[in-house]
């Protein structure tokens, strides 16, 4: 049971992932356009310096974060 359980879990996860990959295959053009659009937006944010401002504020916000474990 201890050795077989990880293989069963991987098989179930693989089966579910195939469904997600099927959706990506059907909508491949739109997935590529969305990814390209995000790259363009990120490039503009980097060129204008807004990205640095956003990252600085996020670092300040996350500075007080403590892991609960």
C-alpha positions, 0 to 999 in steps of 0.5 A, a space after each residue: 500500500 505504501 509504495 503503490 499509493 503514490 502511483 495511484 495518486 499520480 495516475 488520478 492527477 494525470 487523468 485530470 491534467 489531461 482534461 485541462 490540457 485538452 482545454 488548452 489545446 482547443 483554445 490554443 490561439 487564445 492562450 497564446 494571445 493572452 500570454 503574449 499580451 501579458 508579456 507586452 504589458 510586463 514590458 511596458 511596466 518595466 520600461 516605464 518603471 511602474 514595475 519597480 514601484 509595484 514590487 517595492 510596495 509588495 515587498 513592504 506589504 509582505 515584510 511582516 508575513 510570518 509562516 504559521 508552521 
